[in-house]
């Protein structure tokens, strides 16, 4: 995990930000506060957030899904990119971490766009499916416990519409997925999912080397 794009020397990374990043002040404030958090490494990089917001705008997305909220940077930037009637259905298990998110959503004026579910994400996703919400989402972002990634992906694939996009974070896992000597459960899970997605005929695939690796999976008919 990491808060900036892998493999870029610092001066290049700084230059990238200087000519590309257009980060609103509210997002800067949230990122700066989260940087003081003991688990700040879980925050996505600002260039990744901006990229996801661009994808959401390109798609004309109105209804999105987020699995893993933490302090709310990704949900906030997506909510800001959605039209006034847009909705983010967000899943997390932590009242503590998402309390920070709620504060910034309110400050940014997008709290009414975000429907936060505090429960195990798999339960929330299953409930959405049971409630008839299959193929009603335009975009889904998965960034939660890695050992459950495959289950989250399979449910997200049911929930997004044809032509909908699933974005999966941390798929390069600080390079550990490329090191055959690393065999812990989280690394093996991500490695297996990467291999599965490469062969998955239900999607069009691109693994983008931004931040810690972001897989984009476009649902096919």
C-alpha atoms as a printed R data frame, in Angstrom:
    type eleno elety resid chain resno       x       y       z
1   ATOM     1    CA   UNK     A     1   0.000   0.000   0.000
2   ATOM     2    CA   UNK     A     2   1.081   3.576  -0.496
3   ATOM     3    CA   UNK     A     3  -0.222   7.106  -0.815
4   ATOM     4    CA   UNK     A     4   1.513   7.928  -4.094
5   ATOM     5    CA   UNK     A     5   2.163   6.268  -7.440
6   ATOM     6    CA   UNK     A     6   4.687   3.419  -7.327
7   ATOM     7    CA   UNK     A     7   7.982   3.665  -9.131
8   ATOM     8    CA   UNK     A     8   8.106   7.412  -9.702
9   ATOM     9    CA   UNK     A     9  11.095   9.353  -8.426
10  ATOM    10    CA   UNK     A    10  10.030  12.122  -6.079
11  ATOM    11    CA   UNK     A    11  10.884  14.984  -8.423
12  ATOM    12    CA   UNK     A    12   8.834  13.393 -11.219
13  ATOM    13    CA   UNK     A    13   5.938  12.748  -8.844
14  ATOM    14    CA   UNK     A    14   6.084  16.371  -7.685
15  ATOM    15    CA   UNK     A    15   6.090  17.550 -11.296
16  ATOM    16    CA   UNK     A    16   3.082  15.353 -12.088
17  ATOM    17    CA   UNK     A    17   1.166  17.072  -9.311
18  ATOM    18    CA   UNK     A    18   2.316  20.534 -10.368
19  ATOM    19    CA   UNK     A    19   0.906  20.216 -13.892
20  ATOM    20    CA   UNK     A    20  -2.018  17.824 -13.339
21  ATOM    21    CA   UNK     A    21  -3.519  17.824  -9.853
22  ATOM    22    CA   UNK     A    22  -6.555  20.053  -9.332
23  ATOM    23    CA   UNK     A    23  -7.419  19.168  -5.774
24  ATOM    24    CA   UNK     A    24 -10.188  21.226  -4.153
25  ATOM    25    CA   UNK     A    25  -9.341  22.688  -0.763
26  ATOM    26    CA   UNK     A    26 -11.821  20.443   1.041
27  ATOM    27    CA   UNK     A    27 -10.007  17.363  -0.311
28  ATOM    28    CA   UNK     A    28  -6.642  18.831   0.625
29  ATOM    29    CA   UNK     A    29  -7.888  19.338   4.169
30  ATOM    30    CA   UNK     A    30  -9.172  15.773   4.405
31  ATOM    31    CA   UNK     A    31  -5.932  14.359   3.017
32  ATOM    32    CA   UNK     A    32  -3.855  16.421   5.442
33  ATOM    33    CA   UNK     A    33  -5.941  15.286   8.415
34  ATOM    34    CA   UNK     A    34  -5.774  11.659   7.299
35  ATOM    35    CA   UNK     A    35  -1.996  11.912   6.943
36  ATOM    36    CA   UNK     A    36  -1.896  12.202  10.749
37  ATOM    37    CA   UNK     A    37  -3.868   8.965  11.161
38  ATOM    38    CA   UNK     A    38  -1.938   5.828  12.241
39  ATOM    39    CA   UNK     A    39  -3.397   4.019   9.215
40  ATOM    40    CA   UNK     A    40  -2.888   6.876   6.760
41  ATOM    41    CA   UNK     A    41  -1.271   4.449   4.318
42  ATOM    42    CA   UNK     A    42  -4.810   3.255   3.504
43  ATOM    43    CA   UNK     A    43  -5.712   6.596   1.927
44  ATOM    44    CA   UNK     A    44  -5.736   6.684  -1.868
45  ATOM    45    CA   UNK     A    45  -3.392   9.071  -3.644
46  ATOM    46    CA   UNK     A    46  -4.841  12.378  -4.899
47  ATOM    47    CA   UNK     A    47  -3.905  11.609  -8.510
48  ATOM    48    CA   UNK     A    48  -5.845   8.341  -8.269
49  ATOM    49    CA   UNK     A    49  -8.850  10.138  -6.819
50  ATOM    50    CA   UNK     A    50  -8.788  12.697  -9.609
51  ATOM    51    CA   UNK     A    51  -8.527   9.893 -12.187
52  ATOM    52    CA   UNK     A    52 -11.550   8.104 -10.715
53  ATOM    53    CA   UNK     A    53 -13.552  11.331 -10.693
54  ATOM    54    CA   UNK     A    54 -12.720  11.786 -14.371
55  ATOM    55    CA   UNK     A    55 -13.920   8.243 -15.128
56  ATOM    56    CA   UNK     A    56 -17.180   8.891 -13.279
57  ATOM    57    CA   UNK     A    57 -17.722  12.087 -15.261
58  ATOM    58    CA   UNK     A    58 -16.836  10.419 -18.577
59  ATOM    59    CA   UNK     A    59 -19.407   7.711 -17.900
60  ATOM    60    CA   UNK     A    60 -22.096  10.131 -16.865
61  ATOM    61    CA   UNK     A    61 -22.456   8.015 -13.735
62  ATOM    62    CA   UNK     A    62 -25.355   8.685 -11.391
63  ATOM    63    CA   UNK     A    63 -25.248   5.732  -8.980
64  ATOM    64    CA   UNK     A    64 -21.980   4.408  -7.589
65  ATOM    65    CA   UNK     A    65 -20.813   1.853  -5.054
66  ATOM    66    CA   UNK     A    66 -17.862   1.990  -2.683
67  ATOM    67    CA   UNK     A    67 -16.542  -0.966  -0.689
68  ATOM    68    CA   UNK     A    68 -14.207   0.441   1.953
69  ATOM    69    CA   UNK     A    69 -14.576   4.082   3.015
70  ATOM    70    CA   UNK     A    70 -11.868   4.749   5.663
71  ATOM    71    CA   UNK     A    71 -11.842   8.555   6.159
72  ATOM    72    CA   UNK     A    72 -13.820   9.230   3.022
73  ATOM    73    CA   UNK     A    73 -11.453  10.706   0.436
74  ATOM    74    CA   UNK     A    74 -12.551   8.459  -2.445
75  ATOM    75    CA   UNK     A    75 -16.261   8.738  -1.662
76  ATOM    76    CA   UNK     A    76 -15.955  12.513  -1.354
77  ATOM    77    CA   UNK     A    77 -14.182  13.011  -4.667
78  ATOM    78    CA   UNK     A    78 -16.661  10.728  -6.437
79  ATOM    79    CA   UNK     A    79 -19.636  12.476  -4.821
80  ATOM    80    CA   UNK     A    80 -18.274  15.841  -5.945
81  ATOM    81    CA   UNK     A    81 -18.037  14.501  -9.508
82  ATOM    82    CA   UNK     A    82 -21.623  13.206  -9.561
83  ATOM    83    CA   UNK     A    83 -24.601  15.298 -10.683
84  ATOM    84    CA   UNK     A    84 -26.865  16.765  -7.951
85  ATOM    85    CA   UNK     A    85 -29.115  13.710  -8.133
86  ATOM    86    CA   UNK     A    86 -26.172  11.290  -7.915
87  ATOM    87    CA   UNK     A    87 -25.763   8.713  -5.162
88  ATOM    88    CA   UNK     A    88 -22.835   6.861  -3.571
89  ATOM    89    CA   UNK     A    89 -23.711   3.689  -1.670
90  ATOM    90    CA   UNK     A    90 -20.769   3.275   0.707
91  ATOM    91    CA   UNK     A    91 -19.815   0.219   2.781
92  ATOM    92    CA   UNK     A    92 -17.580   0.159   5.845
93  ATOM    93    CA   UNK     A    93 -17.403  -1.441   9.288
94  ATOM    94    CA   UNK     A    94 -15.843   1.416  11.263
95  ATOM    95    CA   UNK     A    95 -17.917   4.111  12.920
96  ATOM    96    CA   UNK     A    96 -14.686   5.701  14.134
97  ATOM    97    CA   UNK     A    97 -12.986   6.150  10.764
98  ATOM    98    CA   UNK     A    98 -16.153   7.069   8.896
99  ATOM    99    CA   UNK     A    99 -16.951   9.743  11.479
100 ATOM   100    CA   UNK     A   100 -14.119  11.716   9.869
101 ATOM   101    CA   UNK     A   101 -15.640  11.010   6.450
102 ATOM   102    CA   UNK     A   102 -19.085  12.170   7.546
103 ATOM   103    CA   UNK     A   103 -17.659  15.441   8.820
104 ATOM   104    CA   UNK     A   104 -16.049  16.229   5.480
105 ATOM   105    CA   UNK     A   105 -19.035  15.061   3.433
106 ATOM   106    CA   UNK     A   106 -21.171  17.497   5.404
107 ATOM   107    CA   UNK     A   107 -18.636  20.310   5.064
108 ATOM   108    CA   UNK     A   108 -18.449  19.733   1.297
109 ATOM   109    CA   UNK     A   109 -22.233  19.751   0.949
110 ATOM   110    CA   UNK     A   110 -22.471  16.200  -0.419
111 ATOM   111    CA   UNK     A   111 -23.684  14.299   2.665
112 ATOM   112    CA   UNK     A   112 -27.108  13.842   1.058
113 ATOM   113    CA   UNK     A   113 -25.448  12.062  -1.885
114 ATOM   114    CA   UNK     A   114 -23.775   9.388   0.261
115 ATOM   115    CA   UNK     A   115 -25.653   6.463   1.780
116 ATOM   116    CA   UNK     A   116 -23.287   4.892   4.316
117 ATOM   117    CA   UNK     A   117 -23.867   1.330   5.513
118 ATOM   118    CA   UNK     A   118 -21.960   0.325   8.657
119 ATOM   119    CA   UNK     A   119 -21.899  -3.468   8.403
120 ATOM   120    CA   UNK     A   120 -19.725  -6.179   6.871
121 ATOM   121    CA   UNK     A   121 -19.574  -5.204   3.210
122 ATOM   122    CA   UNK     A   122 -20.472  -8.680   1.973
123 ATOM   123    CA   UNK     A   123 -23.732  -8.471   3.939
124 ATOM   124    CA   UNK     A   124 -24.514  -5.062   2.471
125 ATOM   125    CA   UNK     A   125 -23.784  -6.198  -1.076
126 ATOM   126    CA   UNK     A   126 -25.925  -9.311  -0.647
127 ATOM   127    CA   UNK     A   127 -28.723  -7.164   0.713
128 ATOM   128    CA   UNK     A   128 -28.524  -4.816  -2.282
129 ATOM   129    CA   UNK     A   129 -28.811  -7.817  -4.587
130 ATOM   130    CA   UNK     A   130 -31.712  -9.251  -2.593
131 ATOM   131    CA   UNK     A   131 -33.444  -5.872  -2.825
132 ATOM   132    CA   UNK     A   132 -33.381  -6.033  -6.629
133 ATOM   133    CA   UNK     A   133 -30.537  -3.581  -7.235
134 ATOM   134    CA   UNK     A   134 -28.606  -5.816  -9.647
135 ATOM   135    CA   UNK     A   135 -27.367  -3.945 -12.732
136 ATOM   136    CA   UNK     A   136 -28.393  -0.545 -11.341
137 ATOM   137    CA   UNK     A   137 -24.935   0.852 -10.512
138 ATOM   138    CA   UNK     A   138 -22.744   2.693 -13.005
139 ATOM   139    CA   UNK     A   139 -19.441   2.505 -11.116
140 ATOM   140    CA   UNK     A   140 -18.000   0.530  -8.205
141 ATOM   141    CA   UNK     A   141 -14.775   1.066  -6.273
142 ATOM   142    CA   UNK     A   142 -13.333  -1.783  -4.183
143 ATOM   143    CA   UNK     A   143 -10.743  -0.876  -1.544
144 ATOM   144    CA   UNK     A   144 -11.347  -2.952   1.581
145 ATOM   145    CA   UNK     A   145 -10.003  -6.134   3.216
146 ATOM   146    CA   UNK     A   146  -7.937  -7.874   0.553
147 ATOM   147    CA   UNK     A   147  -8.819 -11.460   1.444
148 ATOM   148    CA   UNK     A   148 -12.441 -10.712   0.488
149 ATOM   149    CA   UNK     A   149 -11.629  -9.057  -2.826
150 ATOM   150    CA   UNK     A   150 -12.892 -11.911  -4.986
151 ATOM   151    CA   UNK     A   151 -16.257 -11.967  -3.215
152 ATOM   152    CA   UNK     A   152 -16.580  -8.201  -3.497
153 ATOM   153    CA   UNK     A   153 -15.723  -8.356  -7.192
154 ATOM   154    CA   UNK     A   154 -18.291 -11.054  -7.959
155 ATOM   155    CA   UNK     A   155 -21.043  -9.112  -6.210
156 ATOM   156    CA   UNK     A   156 -20.019  -5.807  -7.765
157 ATOM   157    CA   UNK     A   157 -20.125  -7.465 -11.188
158 ATOM   158    CA   UNK     A   158 -23.758  -8.354 -10.539
159 ATOM   159    CA   UNK     A   159 -24.582  -4.892  -9.218
160 ATOM   160    CA   UNK     A   160 -23.112  -2.795 -12.051
161 ATOM   161    CA   UNK     A   161 -24.978  -2.423 -15.316
162 ATOM   162    CA   UNK     A   162 -23.664  -3.608 -18.668
163 ATOM   163    CA   UNK     A   163 -21.123  -0.961 -19.610
164 ATOM   164    CA   UNK     A   164 -20.588  -0.223 -15.923
165 ATOM   165    CA   UNK     A   165 -17.086  -0.002 -14.490
166 ATOM   166    CA   UNK     A   166 -15.485  -1.693 -11.485
167 ATOM   167    CA   UNK     A   167 -12.263  -0.179 -10.107
168 ATOM   168    CA   UNK     A   168 -10.178  -2.335  -7.752
169 ATOM   169    CA   UNK     A   169  -7.422  -0.747  -5.655
170 ATOM   170    CA   UNK     A   170  -4.014  -2.036  -4.508
171 ATOM   171    CA   UNK     A   171  -3.687  -4.673  -7.219
172 ATOM   172    CA   UNK     A   172   0.095  -4.153  -7.434
173 ATOM   173    CA   UNK     A   173   0.337  -4.374  -3.625
174 ATOM   174    CA   UNK     A   174   3.599  -2.423  -3.366
175 ATOM   175    CA   UNK     A   175   5.111  -4.872  -5.852
176 ATOM   176    CA   UNK     A   176   4.683  -7.888  -3.606
177 ATOM   177    CA   UNK     A   177   2.382  -9.659  -6.090
178 ATOM   178    CA   UNK     A   178   5.338  -9.834  -8.499
179 ATOM   179    CA   UNK     A   179   7.625 -11.465  -5.926
180 ATOM   180    CA   UNK     A   180   7.123 -15.235  -5.929
181 ATOM   181    CA   UNK     A   181   8.749 -15.487  -2.501
182 ATOM   182    CA   UNK     A   182   5.932 -13.473  -0.885
183 ATOM   183    CA   UNK     A   183   3.220 -15.955   0.088
184 ATOM   184    CA   UNK     A   184   1.083 -14.312   2.780
185 ATOM   185    CA   UNK     A   185  -2.694 -14.643   2.435
186 ATOM   186    CA   UNK     A   186  -3.405 -11.086   1.296
187 ATOM   187    CA   UNK     A   187  -0.731 -11.153  -1.376
188 ATOM   188    CA   UNK     A   188  -1.850 -14.546  -2.633
189 ATOM   189    CA   UNK     A   189  -5.470 -13.370  -2.769
190 ATOM   190    CA   UNK     A   190  -4.635 -10.304  -4.849
191 ATOM   191    CA   UNK     A   191  -2.313 -12.334  -7.080
192 ATOM   192    CA   UNK     A   192  -5.063 -14.897  -7.688
193 ATOM   193    CA   UNK     A   193  -7.637 -12.205  -8.443
194 ATOM   194    CA   UNK     A   194  -5.301 -10.510 -10.912
195 ATOM   195    CA   UNK     A   195  -4.846 -13.823 -12.712
196 ATOM   196    CA   UNK     A   196  -8.591 -14.495 -12.678
197 ATOM   197    CA   UNK     A   197  -9.455 -11.076 -14.089
198 ATOM   198    CA   UNK     A   198  -6.889 -11.483 -16.856
199 ATOM   199    CA   UNK     A   199  -8.891 -14.490 -18.083
200 ATOM   200    CA   UNK     A   200 -12.403 -13.217 -17.266
201 ATOM   201    CA   UNK     A   201 -14.463 -13.067 -20.476
202 ATOM   202    CA   UNK     A   202 -17.228 -11.108 -18.703
203 ATOM   203    CA   UNK     A   203 -15.170  -7.920 -18.706
204 ATOM   204    CA   UNK     A   204 -12.822  -5.694 -20.675
205 ATOM   205    CA   UNK     A   205  -9.728  -5.210 -18.533
206 ATOM   206    CA   UNK     A   206  -6.969  -2.707 -17.898
207 ATOM   207    CA   UNK     A   207  -4.593  -2.645 -14.934
208 ATOM   208    CA   UNK     A   208  -3.475   0.955 -14.618
209 ATOM   209    CA   UNK     A   209  -0.134   1.534 -12.804
210 ATOM   210    CA   UNK     A   210  -1.406   4.542 -10.869
211 ATOM   211    CA   UNK     A   211  -0.852   4.739  -7.101
212 ATOM   212    CA   UNK     A   212  -0.679   1.102  -5.839
213 ATOM   213    CA   UNK     A   213  -2.228  -0.294  -9.022
214 ATOM   214    CA   UNK     A   214  -5.848   0.198 -10.084
215 ATOM   215    CA   UNK     A   215  -7.665  -2.473 -12.099
216 ATOM   216    CA   UNK     A   216 -10.491  -1.274 -14.320
217 ATOM   217    CA   UNK     A   217 -13.056  -3.887 -15.333
218 ATOM   218    CA   UNK     A   218 -15.781  -2.886 -17.804
219 ATOM   219    CA   UNK     A   219 -18.812  -5.182 -17.693
220 ATOM   220    CA   UNK     A   220 -19.670  -6.730 -21.059
221 ATOM   221    CA   UNK     A   221 -23.128  -7.832 -22.253
